[in-house]
Amino acid sequence: MLFAVLFPLLLLAPFAQSAQVDNVRLWAAPDHARLVFDLSGHAEADIFLLDNPRRLVIDLDDSGLNTELSSLKLDGSAITAVRSGVRDGNGLRVVLELSREVEPRHFTLPPNDQYGHRLVVDMEYPGESAVQNPIDPIEAMIREQEIVASRGSAEGGESTPRAQADTAIASQPAAPHPRRDIIIAIDPGHGGEDPGAIGPGGTREKDVVMEISRRLQRLVDDAEGFRAVMIRDGDYYIGLRQRTRIAREQKADFFISIHADAFNSPRPNGSSVYALSQRGATSETAQWLAASENQADLIGGVDGNLSLNDKDEVLRGVLLDLTMTATLNDSLAIGGQVLERLGRVNRLHKSRVEQAGFMVLKSPDIPSLLIETGFISNPDEERRLRDSSHQQRLAESIFTGLRSHFQSNPPPASLLAWQRDNHRNPSGNEYRIQPGDTLSQIAARHGVPVGQLKQANELNGDVIRVGQVLRIPRS
């Protein structure tokens, strides 16, 4: 009798589905789309493209569908329709109809604190960039000219080919002042599959920091001489290293990453400001926090590379060498200004700028800060972080600190530098550059070597601007 009951079950066992697709989520970014299948267990997938019409086929072995694909929002992605069917009697086939060419890749993720088993399908758009508003190519050329290093002798007496080239460049007439905007890269933390910290009331960090970042973006864009670049402008994930790469592509003068803090206790509260530490975290709290933020790449499965050896090398390796000193000093100076303003609208968790090894701060040529606007794990601060008035005050305090620094220390080619130079009366040992002037002419007129003139004015390049004020060193 027992055999009669078990025999049908044995016949059915080979056909039992090992995993169910419980949910499907889609995030559309400017340069890619990410489709995530939430699975009840591990499942292997085979993915391939078909043409005429263009389709992406996703086959999952021994799997079934336990959700409605019709509710999936496809706006902003290359997917125009989704359909599914049974494959080989016991498998699942999902077909994505596409409006454009894609380069697919996929990987699986094991369960973590937030999700179970997942299959992640990324569709990269060839030729596209995550950058929303590319910089003007003429401005890019001007900016590149400004960072050409001059290695000539301070006395200008070398006769090497490089010194001769410097002399020739020093004879070029002053270029018109570009009066360019100071570019602020704003990075709303987390996004897409990575919600960041979640407050006791269910508030997601990625949503709060996006609201604060958009308010900051409006303040920056409304200020004369400033322009904002959003690292992400929607609910999608961008890898930590890619965030700084986007800022560099946009020739950003400053990079600021917005977050909301969290701890395993509801008691901690207050805002914090972090700059990069060259030697690691300056406190145990900062060290723990840096590790938790950097793990976002593991949550999102960035690049499909989940090798812990690779991630460990990035997280524990040498952060940066001494070439970062100037950039780090700027970061700390701006951080102090921002922290002081934040203290006027919120309690400060730390009274000084902390330093930690955040991945998004590892940019040797762009000063950067990471702002923890408050503790989302604290019920009172979670409520305030959701409040639009408080979000606006946080954004205003951040921008006020940024603007104060750049008004005192504007980049040489910026509109703010031009305004400063044209509103000051040069003293006896200063000279305002006129149309047609060259460095060599100015140096000869005041009886100083070109190299000494450049050194006195900290000219890292060979380009001078009409209206720029030069300090004339005493011979």
N, C-alpha and C positions, 0 to 999 in steps of 0.2 A: 504493500500500500504506500509506504514511504517512497519507494522507487517511482511509483506512478505519479507522485506529486513533484518529485525533484526532476524527473526526466524532461518535462516541458520547460522548466526553468533553465536547465543545462543547454537546451536547444536555443533559448532566447539569449543566454549570456553573451555569446560572441557579438550579438547585435546591439547590446546596451550602449547607449551614448555616454562617453566618459566625461563630457563637458557640455554645459549649456551656456549659451550667450544670454546673460541676464540683462545686459544694457549695452548700448552703443552711444558713444559721445564723439562729437566733432568740434574741432577748433580750427577756424580759418585765419591764417596770417597772410600778409602781403606776398610772401615768397614761398609759402607751403601750406598744406592742410594736414592736420593730424587726426586720425580716426582711431579711437580706442575701444576695443571690445572687452567688456567686463565678463569674465568667465567663472563658472563654478569650479573649474579645475583646469589643470594644464592641458593645452591642446596644440598640436602641431599644425602649421599653416603652410599652404603653397600659394604663392601670389604671382600672377603674370598678366601681361598686357595683351589686348586684342585690338585690331584696327577695323575700320569700316563697318560700323561706327567705332569710335575710340571708347574702350572699356578697360576697367581694371577688375580682374577676377580674384576673389579671395576664397580659397577652399580650406575648410577645417575638417580634419579627420574625426570621425566618431563624435560628432557634435550636433547640437540642435539649437533652434532659435526659441528663446523664451521672452521676447520683447517685440514691440511693434517698430519696424524700421520706418514706417510712414510718418512718425512723429519727429524724425531727425531733421533739424533745421540746416539746410544746405546753403544758406545765404553767404556770399562772399567766398565760396570755395569753387574749385573746378568741377565739383560733382553736381550733375543736373538731375540725377535720379538714382534710386537704390532699389534693387529687387533681390529676392532670395529664393532658394529652392533646395530640394533634397538632392544630394549627390551620392551615387553608388549605394543607395538604399539606407545608409547610416551616417552620411556626412552632410555638411552644410556648405552650400555655395552662395556667396554674396557677390553681386555684380554691381559695380559702380559705373554709371554712364558719365563720361567726361566731356567737358567743353573745350579742353586744351591738352597739350602734351604735358605729361608728368613723368618724373623719375621716382618710382616707388622703392621703398625699403621697409623692412619690418623686423620686429624683435618681440620677444615675450618678456614679461616682468613677473617675478614671484610676488606673493602677498607682502604687504607692509602694514603699517599702523592705520593707513587710510583706505587701502583698496585690497581686493583679493587678486587672483590671477588675472593678467591682462595680456592682450595681444595689441601691439601698437603698430599702426600702419601710417607711415609718413609719405606724403606725396610732394616732392620738391618740384617747383616750377622753374624749368631751365631759363636762365637769363634774367630772372627776377631777383630783387634784393629786398631785404626786410626794411631798408631805409625808405621812409615815407616821402621825404621831400629832398631830393638830391641837391647838393650845394652847386652854386653857379660855377661853371668850369673856369671862367676868367678869375673869379675870386679864389678858386683852388690854386690856380697858377701863381697868383700873387702871394698866397699863403706859403706855397712851397718855396718861393724865392726868399721869403723872410727867414726861413730856417736853414738856409745854406750857411754852413759854418765858415768863418774866416780864420785861417791858420797862419796868417802872415806875422812877421815879427812886430813886436810892440813899437820898435823904433823905425819900422818900415825900411830897413836897410838891406833886406835880402834880395838876391838877384836870381833866385830859383824860378823855375817856370810858374810855380804857384804864386810866388810873390809878384811876378810880372802880371799874372792874371788878375790878382787883387788890385794892382795899380790901375790896370785897364778898366776894371769895374768901378773903381773909385772915381774914374773920370766921367762916368755916365751921369747925365743930368738927373736931377731929382724927379722922381715920378709923382704924378698927382696923388694926393692922399686918398686912399680907397674909402675911408670913413665907414668901414664895414661894421656889421653887427657883431656883438659878442655872443657866441653860440653856447647855449646851455643845454646839455643832453640830460633829459629827465627819464629816469628808469623806474617805472612802477614795478616793484618786486613781484616775483612768482608769476602766476598766470596759467591759463589752460588747465591741464591736469594737475598742476601743482597749486593748491589753494593757499599755501602758506599756513600760518597758524590759524586756528579756529577758536573763537571766544566761547565762553560758557553759554552765551545766548545764540550761538550758531553763526556769528559774524565771521566772514572769511577775510583774511588779510588781503588777498589779491584784489578784492572789491573795494575795500577801504582805501588802500594805497593808490588805486587807479583814480578814485574821486579826488584825493588830495593832489595827485600829480596833474590831473586835468586843470584844477584850479591854479596850480603853480604855472602850468603852461600858459594860461590866459594872462596871468600877471606878467610873465616874461615877455610875451608877444606884445602886450600893451605898452611896455616901457620902451622909450626911444633908445635906440642903440643896442637892443637885445633881441635875440631870436631863440625860440625854443625848438628842440628836436625831441620827439617822443621816441624812446627806444622800443616800446610796444604801445600800440594805440587800440588794443582790443584784448579780448580774453583768449590769448594764446600764449604758449610757452616759448621762450627764447633762451638758449643756453647761456650760461654765465659768461663764458669767454666771448660769445658772439655779441653780447651786449656792449662790451668795451670796443669790439671791432666796429660795430655800427657807429659808435661815438667817434672813433678815429676816422671812419669814412666821411663823416659829416664835418670833420675839422673842428670838433668841439673844443671850446676853451675850458669848459668845466663839465664834469660828470657827477650827477647826484642821483643816488639810488634811494627810493622811498620804501620804508618797511614799517611794520608794526610788531613790537616786541612780544615775547611770550615766555612764560616760565611754568614749571610744574606746580606752582603754588599761586593762588589768586592774589596774594598780598603785594608783590612788587608792582611799582607804578612809576610813571615819569618818562620823559623823553631822553634820548641819548644821541650823541653824534660820534661817528667813528671815522677815523682816517686809517690808512694802511700802516701797519707796523712792519718795519724791516726785520725785526727780531722776534716776531710773534706777538701774542696778545699781552697787554699790560695788566691784565687781571684774569682771574679764573672765570669770571662771568663773561668777559669778552671772548675768551678762548672757547668756552662752551657755545656761545652765541654764534661765533664765526663758523664753527663746525656744523651747527644746525642749518645756517643759511646756505653754506656751500653744498649741503646734501641735496639741495633742490635739483641738481643735475642728475642725481641718482633717482629721485622721484619721477622726474620727467623723462628719464632714459635718453638724454641728449645724445645725438649722433648714433644712437643704437649701440653705443659702446659701454658695456657695464663692467668692464674689467676693473676690479678693485686695485690692481697694481697700477693701472694708469691713473685712476683717481687719487690714490695715495700719493703718487709721485707729485701730482699737481698740488695737493693739499699740504703735504709736509715738506715739499722742496724749498729751496732758497727762494724767498719772496721776491726780492729785487736787490741789486747791488747798489753801490754808492752813487751811481748815475741818477738815482731817483731822488737825491737829496733836495734839489730845488723844487721839484714837483711836490714832494712831501711837505716841504716848508709852506708852500702855497696852500696845500690842503689843510694844514693845521691852522694857518692864519684865517682862512675862510671859515673853517669849522668853529673857531672861537667866536667869530661874528654871528654865525647862525645859532650857536648854542646860547649866546647871550640873549638873542631875540626870542628863541623858544622858551627860555626861562620866564618871559613876560606873559606867556599864554598858557603854560603848563608847568607842572612840577618837573624838575630835572632829576633823572635817575642817577646821573653822575654830574658833578659840577665842573668837569673838564672834558676835553675831547679825548675819547678813548682811542686806542689803536689796536687793530686786530687784522688777521690775514684773510679778509674777505676776497673772494675771487674777483668780484666786480670792481674792486679797487686797484687791481694789479695792472695799471696802465702807466708805463714809465714816462709818458709824454703828456698826460692829461691829469691835472689836479682833480681829485675826486673825494667824495664823502658818501657815507651811508648814514641815513637818518632813520632812527627808530622813533616814530612819532609818539608812541605810547605803548602800554602793555595791554594787548587785546585779551590777555588771560585774566586781567583785572576787571570785574564786572562794571565798576564805575567808569573806568577808562574805555571799556568796550562801548558803553552807551555814548560817551562823548565822541569817540572816533566815528560813530555813525551819524553824529549831528552835523548838519551842513555848515552851521555857523562856526563850529569848532574846527571843521576841516578848512574853512576859509582862513581862519586866524592862524592855523598852522602853516598854510601855504604862504600867507603874507609874511610871517616871521622868517621863513626860510628865504624868501626872495629878498626881503629887506637886508638880511645879512649878506647875501650874495652881491646885491647892488652896492652896498656900502664898501665892500672890498674892491670891486672893479671900478668904482668911481675914484678911489684913491690910487689904484694900480691898474689902469687900463692897458690892454695890449697895444703895442705901438701903432698898428694899422687900423685901430678901431675908431668909430665915431667919437667915443668918449675921450680918447687920447687927443683927437683933433680939437674937440671942444675945450679940453683943458689947456692945450698949447695956445689956442687962439684967445683965451681969456686971461692969460698971464703976460705981464710985461717982462721981457727978458732983462736980466741984470747985466752988469758990465762984463761978466764972464760967461754970458750965454748968447746964442745966435739962433734966430728963427730962419729956417731954410726958405729961400725964395725960388720962384720958377727959374730954371736954368742953372741953379747951383749944382756943383758936384762936390763930393767929399774932398777930392784933391785940391780944388779951388779954395774951399773953406779952410782946409788945413794950412795951405800956403798963405792965405790972407791973414791968419792969426799966428803964423810962425810956429806951428806944431806939426810933428809927423802924423801921417794918416793913421798909422797903427795906434798911436797914443790917443788921438781923437776918438777912434772907435772904442778903445778900451775904456776911456773916461765916460762914455755914454752907453756902455754895455751893449754895443751893436753886435749881435751874433751873426748878422748877415750883412750884405753889401748894399742893400736898398735903402735909400733915404727918401723922405716924403716932404712935399711942399707943406709948409706950416709947422713942421716938426721943429722943436726947440732943442738945440744941442748945447751941452755944457762944454765950454772951452777950457781945457786944462792949462794950468800955469806952467810956462816953460822954465 
